[in-house]
Amino acid sequence: MKNPFRYFNSSPEIIRLTVMMYIRYPLSLRQVEDLLFERGIDICHETARLW
């Protein structure tokens, strides 16, 4: 089985956390970006949109 995260520069854990927050809670991608930034994870909302 091929790695589904092979084209992304971020770690799979960050991608999973971002997607989980976006799907599980009624948040916009910018709100998810702000929450991750508060946890010390710096991504732009364009990156989250690509995921």
mmCIF file as Biopython writes it, N, C-alpha, C and O atoms, coordinates in Angstrom:
data_model
#
loop_
_atom_site.group_PDB
_atom_site.id
_atom_site.type_symbol
_atom_site.label_atom_id
_atom_site.label_alt_id
_atom_site.label_comp_id
_atom_site.label_asym_id
_atom_site.label_entity_id
_atom_site.label_seq_id
_atom_site.pdbx_PDB_ins_code
_atom_site.Cartn_x
_atom_site.Cartn_y
_atom_site.Cartn_z
_atom_site.occupancy
_atom_site.B_iso_or_equiv
_atom_site.auth_seq_id
_atom_site.auth_asym_id
_atom_site.pdbx_PDB_model_num
ATOM 1   N N  . MET A ? 1  ? 0.846   -1.185 0.000  1.0 0.0 1  A 1 
ATOM 2   C CA . MET A ? 1  ? 0.000   0.000  0.000  1.0 0.0 1  A 1 
ATOM 3   C C  . MET A ? 1  ? 0.889   1.245  0.000  1.0 0.0 1  A 1 
ATOM 4   O O  . MET A ? 1  ? 1.827   1.349  0.790  1.0 0.0 1  A 1 
ATOM 5   N N  . LYS A ? 2  ? 0.586   2.174  -0.883 1.0 0.0 2  A 1 
ATOM 6   C CA . LYS A ? 2  ? 1.374   3.398  -0.992 1.0 0.0 2  A 1 
ATOM 7   C C  . LYS A ? 2  ? 0.990   4.382  0.111  1.0 0.0 2  A 1 
ATOM 8   O O  . LYS A ? 2  ? -0.137  4.381  0.607  1.0 0.0 2  A 1 
ATOM 9   N N  . ASN A ? 3  ? 1.949   5.211  0.475  1.0 0.0 3  A 1 
ATOM 10  C CA . ASN A ? 3  ? 1.740   6.211  1.508  1.0 0.0 3  A 1 
ATOM 11  C C  . ASN A ? 3  ? 0.866   7.345  0.958  1.0 0.0 3  A 1 
ATOM 12  O O  . ASN A ? 3  ? 1.269   7.999  -0.004 1.0 0.0 3  A 1 
ATOM 13  N N  . PRO A ? 4  ? -0.314  7.600  1.535  1.0 0.0 4  A 1 
ATOM 14  C CA . PRO A ? 4  ? -1.183  8.661  1.017  1.0 0.0 4  A 1 
ATOM 15  C C  . PRO A ? 4  ? -0.651  10.067 1.318  1.0 0.0 4  A 1 
ATOM 16  O O  . PRO A ? 4  ? -1.152  11.042 0.757  1.0 0.0 4  A 1 
ATOM 17  N N  . PHE A ? 5  ? 0.351   10.189 2.192  1.0 0.0 5  A 1 
ATOM 18  C CA . PHE A ? 5  ? 0.886   11.488 2.580  1.0 0.0 5  A 1 
ATOM 19  C C  . PHE A ? 5  ? 2.183   11.829 1.854  1.0 0.0 5  A 1 
ATOM 20  O O  . PHE A ? 5  ? 2.845   12.798 2.225  1.0 0.0 5  A 1 
ATOM 21  N N  . ARG A ? 6  ? 2.562   11.079 0.849  1.0 0.0 6  A 1 
ATOM 22  C CA . ARG A ? 6  ? 3.874   11.232 0.219  1.0 0.0 6  A 1 
ATOM 23  C C  . ARG A ? 6  ? 4.061   12.569 -0.489 1.0 0.0 6  A 1 
ATOM 24  O O  . ARG A ? 6  ? 5.201   12.994 -0.677 1.0 0.0 6  A 1 
ATOM 25  N N  . TYR A ? 7  ? 2.994   13.244 -0.886 1.0 0.0 7  A 1 
ATOM 26  C CA . TYR A ? 7  ? 3.114   14.502 -1.612 1.0 0.0 7  A 1 
ATOM 27  C C  . TYR A ? 7  ? 3.076   15.732 -0.705 1.0 0.0 7  A 1 
ATOM 28  O O  . TYR A ? 7  ? 3.221   16.853 -1.190 1.0 0.0 7  A 1 
ATOM 29  N N  . PHE A ? 8  ? 2.886   15.546 0.583  1.0 0.0 8  A 1 
ATOM 30  C CA . PHE A ? 8  ? 2.780   16.670 1.514  1.0 0.0 8  A 1 
ATOM 31  C C  . PHE A ? 8  ? 4.075   16.854 2.291  1.0 0.0 8  A 1 
ATOM 32  O O  . PHE A ? 8  ? 4.779   15.888 2.588  1.0 0.0 8  A 1 
ATOM 33  N N  . ASN A ? 9  ? 4.381   18.108 2.614  1.0 0.0 9  A 1 
ATOM 34  C CA . ASN A ? 9  ? 5.588   18.421 3.368  1.0 0.0 9  A 1 
ATOM 35  C C  . ASN A ? 9  ? 5.389   18.276 4.869  1.0 0.0 9  A 1 
ATOM 36  O O  . ASN A ? 9  ? 6.366   18.150 5.607  1.0 0.0 9  A 1 
ATOM 37  N N  . SER A ? 10 ? 4.155   18.291 5.332  1.0 0.0 10 A 1 
ATOM 38  C CA . SER A ? 10 ? 3.860   18.174 6.766  1.0 0.0 10 A 1 
ATOM 39  C C  . SER A ? 10 ? 3.806   16.714 7.175  1.0 0.0 10 A 1 
ATOM 40  O O  . SER A ? 10 ? 3.649   15.822 6.341  1.0 0.0 10 A 1 
ATOM 41  N N  . SER A ? 11 ? 3.940   16.489 8.465  1.0 0.0 11 A 1 
ATOM 42  C CA . SER A ? 11 ? 3.910   15.120 8.965  1.0 0.0 11 A 1 
ATOM 43  C C  . SER A ? 11 ? 2.479   14.568 8.937  1.0 0.0 11 A 1 
ATOM 44  O O  . SER A ? 11 ? 1.519   15.335 9.012  1.0 0.0 11 A 1 
ATOM 45  N N  . PRO A ? 12 ? 2.335   13.265 8.830  1.0 0.0 12 A 1 
ATOM 46  C CA . PRO A ? 12 ? 0.993   12.661 8.815  1.0 0.0 12 A 1 
ATOM 47  C C  . PRO A ? 12 ? 0.181   12.973 10.067 1.0 0.0 12 A 1 
ATOM 48  O O  . PRO A ? 12 ? -1.044  13.076 9.997  1.0 0.0 12 A 1 
ATOM 49  N N  . GLU A ? 13 ? 0.842   13.125 11.208 1.0 0.0 13 A 1 
ATOM 50  C CA . GLU A ? 13 ? 0.119   13.424 12.447 1.0 0.0 13 A 1 
ATOM 51  C C  . GLU A ? 13 ? -0.539  14.799 12.376 1.0 0.0 13 A 1 
ATOM 52  O O  . GLU A ? 13 ? -1.668  14.969 12.836 1.0 0.0 13 A 1 
ATOM 53  N N  . ILE A ? 14 ? 0.158   15.779 11.805 1.0 0.0 14 A 1 
ATOM 54  C CA . ILE A ? 14 ? -0.393  17.130 11.674 1.0 0.0 14 A 1 
ATOM 55  C C  . ILE A ? 14 ? -1.568  17.113 10.704 1.0 0.0 14 A 1 
ATOM 56  O O  . ILE A ? 14 ? -2.586  17.757 10.952 1.0 0.0 14 A 1 
ATOM 57  N N  . ILE A ? 15 ? -1.435  16.390 9.615  1.0 0.0 15 A 1 
ATOM 58  C CA . ILE A ? 15 ? -2.515  16.308 8.626  1.0 0.0 15 A 1 
ATOM 59  C C  . ILE A ? 15 ? -3.737  15.655 9.252  1.0 0.0 15 A 1 
ATOM 60  O O  . ILE A ? 15 ? -4.854  16.146 9.086  1.0 0.0 15 A 1 
ATOM 61  N N  . ARG A ? 16 ? -3.541  14.562 9.964  1.0 0.0 16 A 1 
ATOM 62  C CA . ARG A ? 16 ? -4.679  13.882 10.615 1.0 0.0 16 A 1 
ATOM 63  C C  . ARG A ? 16 ? -5.360  14.777 11.633 1.0 0.0 16 A 1 
ATOM 64  O O  . ARG A ? 16 ? -6.588  14.820 11.698 1.0 0.0 16 A 1 
ATOM 65  N N  . LEU A ? 17 ? -4.569  15.497 12.436 1.0 0.0 17 A 1 
ATOM 66  C CA . LEU A ? 17 ? -5.137  16.395 13.447 1.0 0.0 17 A 1 
ATOM 67  C C  . LEU A ? 17 ? -5.949  17.502 12.787 1.0 0.0 17 A 1 
ATOM 68  O O  . LEU A ? 17 ? -7.047  17.819 13.246 1.0 0.0 17 A 1 
ATOM 69  N N  . THR A ? 18 ? -5.433  18.087 11.732 1.0 0.0 18 A 1 
ATOM 70  C CA . THR A ? 18 ? -6.133  19.163 11.031 1.0 0.0 18 A 1 
ATOM 71  C C  . THR A ? 18 ? -7.447  18.682 10.438 1.0 0.0 18 A 1 
ATOM 72  O O  . THR A ? 18 ? -8.480  19.333 10.595 1.0 0.0 18 A 1 
ATOM 73  N N  . VAL A ? 19 ? -7.409  17.556 9.765  1.0 0.0 19 A 1 
ATOM 74  C CA . VAL A ? 19 ? -8.618  17.015 9.147  1.0 0.0 19 A 1 
ATOM 75  C C  . VAL A ? 19 ? -9.638  16.619 10.211 1.0 0.0 19 A 1 
ATOM 76  O O  . VAL A ? 19 ? -10.834 16.858 10.046 1.0 0.0 19 A 1 
ATOM 77  N N  . MET A ? 20 ? -9.171  16.015 11.301 1.0 0.0 20 A 1 
ATOM 78  C CA . MET A ? 20 ? -10.072 15.622 12.381 1.0 0.0 20 A 1 
ATOM 79  C C  . MET A ? 20 ? -10.768 16.842 12.986 1.0 0.0 20 A 1 
ATOM 80  O O  . MET A ? 20 ? -11.973 16.804 13.237 1.0 0.0 20 A 1 
ATOM 81  N N  . MET A ? 21 ? -10.022 17.922 13.222 1.0 0.0 21 A 1 
ATOM 82  C CA . MET A ? 21 ? -10.617 19.125 13.802 1.0 0.0 21 A 1 
ATOM 83  C C  . MET A ? 21 ? -11.638 19.750 12.850 1.0 0.0 21 A 1 
ATOM 84  O O  . MET A ? 21 ? -12.693 20.216 13.279 1.0 0.0 21 A 1 
ATOM 85  N N  . TYR A ? 22 ? -11.318 19.754 11.567 1.0 0.0 22 A 1 
ATOM 86  C CA . TYR A ? 22 ? -12.208 20.366 10.576 1.0 0.0 22 A 1 
ATOM 87  C C  . TYR A ? 22 ? -13.498 19.565 10.417 1.0 0.0 22 A 1 
ATOM 88  O O  . TYR A ? 22 ? -14.571 20.147 10.261 1.0 0.0 22 A 1 
ATOM 89  N N  . ILE A ? 23 ? -13.403 18.252 10.454 1.0 0.0 23 A 1 
ATOM 90  C CA . ILE A ? 23 ? -14.587 17.405 10.248 1.0 0.0 23 A 1 
ATOM 91  C C  . ILE A ? 23 ? -15.415 17.266 11.516 1.0 0.0 23 A 1 
ATOM 92  O O  . ILE A ? 23 ? -16.644 17.306 11.468 1.0 0.0 23 A 1 
ATOM 93  N N  . ARG A ? 24 ? -14.746 17.105 12.643 1.0 0.0 24 A 1 
ATOM 94  C CA . ARG A ? 24 ? -15.462 16.811 13.888 1.0 0.0 24 A 1 
ATOM 95  C C  . ARG A ? 24 ? -16.172 18.024 14.475 1.0 0.0 24 A 1 
ATOM 96  O O  . ARG A ? 24 ? -17.249 17.888 15.056 1.0 0.0 24 A 1 
ATOM 97  N N  . TYR A ? 25 ? -15.586 19.203 14.333 1.0 0.0 25 A 1 
ATOM 98  C CA . TYR A ? 25 ? -16.146 20.416 14.925 1.0 0.0 25 A 1 
ATOM 99  C C  . TYR A ? 25 ? -16.553 21.387 13.816 1.0 0.0 25 A 1 
ATOM 100 O O  . TYR A ? 25 ? -15.947 21.389 12.745 1.0 0.0 25 A 1 
ATOM 101 N N  . PRO A ? 26 ? -17.570 22.208 14.062 1.0 0.0 26 A 1 
ATOM 102 C CA . PRO A ? 26 ? -18.008 23.162 13.026 1.0 0.0 26 A 1 
ATOM 103 C C  . PRO A ? 26 ? -17.069 24.372 12.949 1.0 0.0 26 A 1 
ATOM 104 O O  . PRO A ? 26 ? -17.426 25.477 13.357 1.0 0.0 26 A 1 
ATOM 105 N N  . LEU A ? 27 ? -15.867 24.142 12.420 1.0 0.0 27 A 1 
ATOM 106 C CA . LEU A ? 27 ? -14.854 25.181 12.344 1.0 0.0 27 A 1 
ATOM 107 C C  . LEU A ? 27 ? -14.505 25.470 10.888 1.0 0.0 27 A 1 
ATOM 108 O O  . LEU A ? 27 ? -14.589 24.598 10.023 1.0 0.0 27 A 1 
ATOM 109 N N  . SER A ? 28 ? -14.114 26.708 10.645 1.0 0.0 28 A 1 
ATOM 110 C CA . SER A ? 28 ? -13.595 27.043 9.322  1.0 0.0 28 A 1 
ATOM 111 C C  . SER A ? 28 ? -12.114 26.662 9.289  1.0 0.0 28 A 1 
ATOM 112 O O  . SER A ? 28 ? -11.510 26.389 10.326 1.0 0.0 28 A 1 
ATOM 113 N N  . LEU A ? 29 ? -11.549 26.648 8.108  1.0 0.0 29 A 1 
ATOM 114 C CA . LEU A ? 29 ? -10.130 26.313 7.998  1.0 0.0 29 A 1 
ATOM 115 C C  . LEU A ? 29 ? -9.263  27.357 8.687  1.0 0.0 29 A 1 
ATOM 116 O O  . LEU A ? 29 ? -8.211  27.020 9.229  1.0 0.0 29 A 1 
ATOM 117 N N  . ARG A ? 30 ? -9.683  28.610 8.674  1.0 0.0 30 A 1 
ATOM 118 C CA . ARG A ? 30 ? -8.916  29.645 9.378  1.0 0.0 30 A 1 
ATOM 119 C C  . ARG A ? 30 ? -8.973  29.443 10.895 1.0 0.0 30 A 1 
ATOM 120 O O  . ARG A ? 30 ? -7.986  29.693 11.587 1.0 0.0 30 A 1 
ATOM 121 N N  . GLN A ? 31 ? -10.103 28.999 11.409 1.0 0.0 31 A 1 
ATOM 122 C CA . GLN A ? 31 ? -10.197 28.712 12.839 1.0 0.0 31 A 1 
ATOM 123 C C  . GLN A ? 31 ? -9.318  27.528 13.215 1.0 0.0 31 A 1 
ATOM 124 O O  . GLN A ? 31 ? -8.676  27.536 14.265 1.0 0.0 31 A 1 
ATOM 125 N N  . VAL A ? 32 ? -9.286  26.515 12.364 1.0 0.0 32 A 1 
ATOM 126 C CA . VAL A ? 32 ? -8.400  25.369 12.600 1.0 0.0 32 A 1 
ATOM 127 C C  . VAL A ? 32 ? -6.954  25.834 12.582 1.0 0.0 32 A 1 
ATOM 128 O O  . VAL A ? 32 ? -6.155  25.408 13.415 1.0 0.0 32 A 1 
ATOM 129 N N  . GLU A ? 33 ? -6.610  26.706 11.637 1.0 0.0 33 A 1 
ATOM 130 C CA . GLU A ? 33 ? -5.254  27.250 11.568 1.0 0.0 33 A 1 
ATOM 131 C C  . GLU A ? 33 ? -4.905  27.973 12.866 1.0 0.0 33 A 1 
ATOM 132 O O  . GLU A ? 33 ? -3.805  27.795 13.389 1.0 0.0 33 A 1 
ATOM 133 N N  . ASP A ? 34 ? -5.826  28.790 13.398 1.0 0.0 34 A 1 
ATOM 134 C CA . ASP A ? 34 ? -5.586  29.510 14.648 1.0 0.0 34 A 1 
ATOM 135 C C  . ASP A ? 34 ? -5.400  28.556 15.822 1.0 0.0 34 A 1 
ATOM 136 O O  . ASP A ? 34 ? -4.509  28.757 16.647 1.0 0.0 34 A 1 
ATOM 137 N N  . LEU A ? 35 ? -6.232  27.521 15.906 1.0 0.0 35 A 1 
ATOM 138 C CA . LEU A ? 35 ? -6.095  26.545 16.992 1.0 0.0 35 A 1 
ATOM 139 C C  . LEU A ? 35 ? -4.759  25.813 16.936 1.0 0.0 35 A 1 
ATOM 140 O O  . LEU A ? 35 ? -4.114  25.608 17.964 1.0 0.0 35 A 1 
ATOM 141 N N  . LEU A ? 36 ? -4.348  25.425 15.741 1.0 0.0 36 A 1 
ATOM 142 C CA . LEU A ? 36 ? -3.059  24.752 15.603 1.0 0.0 36 A 1 
ATOM 143 C C  . LEU A ? 36 ? -1.908  25.691 15.936 1.0 0.0 36 A 1 
ATOM 144 O O  . LEU A ? 36 ? -0.914  25.268 16.527 1.0 0.0 36 A 1 
ATOM 145 N N  . PHE A ? 37 ? -2.033  26.968 15.560 1.0 0.0 37 A 1 
ATOM 146 C CA . PHE A ? 37 ? -0.991  27.937 15.880 1.0 0.0 37 A 1 
ATOM 147 C C  . PHE A ? 37 ? -0.835  28.096 17.386 1.0 0.0 37 A 1 
ATOM 148 O O  . PHE A ? 37 ? 0.282   28.239 17.884 1.0 0.0 37 A 1 
ATOM 149 N N  . GLU A ? 38 ? -1.956  28.073 18.119 1.0 0.0 38 A 1 
ATOM 150 C CA . GLU A ? 38 ? -1.901  28.148 19.575 1.0 0.0 38 A 1 
ATOM 151 C C  . GLU A ? 38 ? -1.186  26.943 20.181 1.0 0.0 38 A 1 
ATOM 152 O O  . GLU A ? 38 ? -0.622  27.034 21.271 1.0 0.0 38 A 1 
ATOM 153 N N  . ARG A ? 39 ? -1.212  25.815 19.473 1.0 0.0 39 A 1 
ATOM 154 C CA . ARG A ? 39 ? -0.519  24.603 19.926 1.0 0.0 39 A 1 
ATOM 155 C C  . ARG A ? 39 ? 0.918   24.536 19.434 1.0 0.0 39 A 1 
ATOM 156 O O  . ARG A ? 39 ? 1.624   23.563 19.701 1.0 0.0 39 A 1 
ATOM 157 N N  . GLY A ? 40 ? 1.355   25.573 18.712 1.0 0.0 40 A 1 
ATOM 158 C CA . GLY A ? 40 ? 2.726   25.616 18.243 1.0 0.0 40 A 1 
ATOM 159 C C  . GLY A ? 40 ? 2.945   25.026 16.867 1.0 0.0 40 A 1 
ATOM 160 O O  . GLY A ? 40 ? 4.084   24.773 16.474 1.0 0.0 40 A 1 
ATOM 161 N N  . ILE A ? 41 ? 1.862   24.803 16.126 1.0 0.0 41 A 1 
ATOM 162 C CA . ILE A ? 41 ? 1.942   24.244 14.779 1.0 0.0 41 A 1 
ATOM 163 C C  . ILE A ? 41 ? 1.580   25.355 13.808 1.0 0.0 41 A 1 
ATOM 164 O O  . ILE A ? 41 ? 0.447   25.838 13.805 1.0 0.0 41 A 1 
ATOM 165 N N  . ASP A ? 42 ? 2.538   25.761 12.986 1.0 0.0 42 A 1 
ATOM 166 C CA . ASP A ? 42 ? 2.339   26.896 12.086 1.0 0.0 42 A 1 
ATOM 167 C C  . ASP A ? 42 ? 2.090   26.408 10.664 1.0 0.0 42 A 1 
ATOM 168 O O  . ASP A ? 42 ? 3.012   25.957 9.984  1.0 0.0 42 A 1 
ATOM 169 N N  . ILE A ? 43 ? 0.834   26.503 10.218 1.0 0.0 43 A 1 
ATOM 170 C CA . ILE A ? 43 ? 0.467   26.198 8.837  1.0 0.0 43 A 1 
ATOM 171 C C  . ILE A ? 43 ? -0.393  27.332 8.323  1.0 0.0 43 A 1 
ATOM 172 O O  . ILE A ? 43 ? -0.975  28.073 9.115  1.0 0.0 43 A 1 
ATOM 173 N N  . CYS A ? 44 ? -0.484  27.480 7.023  1.0 0.0 44 A 1 
ATOM 174 C CA . CYS A ? 44 ? -1.384  28.482 6.459  1.0 0.0 44 A 1 
ATOM 175 C C  . CYS A ? 44 ? -2.697  27.794 6.079  1.0 0.0 44 A 1 
ATOM 176 O O  . CYS A ? 44 ? -2.730  26.580 5.881  1.0 0.0 44 A 1 
ATOM 177 N N  . HIS A ? 45 ? -3.756  28.557 5.981  1.0 0.0 45 A 1 
ATOM 178 C CA . HIS A ? 45 ? -5.062  27.934 5.699  1.0 0.0 45 A 1 
ATOM 179 C C  . HIS A ? 45 ? -5.095  27.371 4.284  1.0 0.0 45 A 1 
ATOM 180 O O  . HIS A ? 45 ? -5.888  26.472 4.004  1.0 0.0 45 A 1 
ATOM 181 N N  . GLU A ? 46 ? -4.254  27.876 3.385  1.0 0.0 46 A 1 
ATOM 182 C CA . GLU A ? 46 ? -4.180  27.315 2.029  1.0 0.0 46 A 1 
ATOM 183 C C  . GLU A ? 46 ? -3.651  25.875 2.079  1.0 0.0 46 A 1 
ATOM 184 O O  . GLU A ? 46 ? -4.104  25.016 1.323  1.0 0.0 46 A 1 
ATOM 185 N N  . THR A ? 47 ? -2.706  25.625 2.962  1.0 0.0 47 A 1 
ATOM 186 C CA . THR A ? 47 ? -2.191  24.265 3.130  1.0 0.0 47 A 1 
ATOM 187 C C  . THR A ? 47 ? -3.275  23.352 3.662  1.0 0.0 47 A 1 
ATOM 188 O O  . THR A ? 47 ? -3.428  22.229 3.182  1.0 0.0 47 A 1 
ATOM 189 N N  . ALA A ? 48 ? -4.033  23.816 4.651  1.0 0.0 48 A 1 
ATOM 190 C CA . ALA A ? 48 ? -5.125  23.008 5.204  1.0 0.0 48 A 1 
ATOM 191 C C  . ALA A ? 48 ? -6.192  22.764 4.152  1.0 0.0 48 A 1 
ATOM 192 O O  . ALA A ? 48 ? -6.798  21.693 4.129  1.0 0.0 48 A 1 
ATOM 193 N N  . ARG A ? 49 ? -6.432  23.723 3.292  1.0 0.0 49 A 1 
ATOM 194 C CA . ARG A ? 49 ? -7.444  23.568 2.245  1.0 0.0 49 A 1 
ATOM 195 C C  . ARG A ? 49 ? -7.012  22.478 1.256  1.0 0.0 49 A 1 
ATOM 196 O O  . ARG A ? 49 ? -7.857  21.740 0.750  1.0 0.0 49 A 1 
ATOM 197 N N  . LEU A ? 50 ? -5.720  22.369 0.978  1.0 0.0 50 A 1 
ATOM 198 C CA . LEU A ? 50 ? -5.244  21.342 0.062  1.0 0.0 50 A 1 
ATOM 199 C C  . LEU A ? 50 ? -5.412  19.943 0.645  1.0 0.0 50 A 1 
ATOM 200 O O  . LEU A ? 50 ? -5.592  18.984 -0.105 1.0 0.0 50 A 1 
ATOM 201 N N  . TRP A ? 51 ? -5.357  19.812 1.963  1.0 0.0 51 A 1 
ATOM 202 C CA . TRP A ? 51 ? -5.508  18.508 2.590  1.0 0.0 51 A 1 
ATOM 203 C C  . TRP A ? 51 ? -6.918  18.023 2.425  1.0 0.0 51 A 1 
ATOM 204 O O  . TRP A ? 51 ? -7.254  16.933 2.887  1.0 0.0 51 A 1 
#
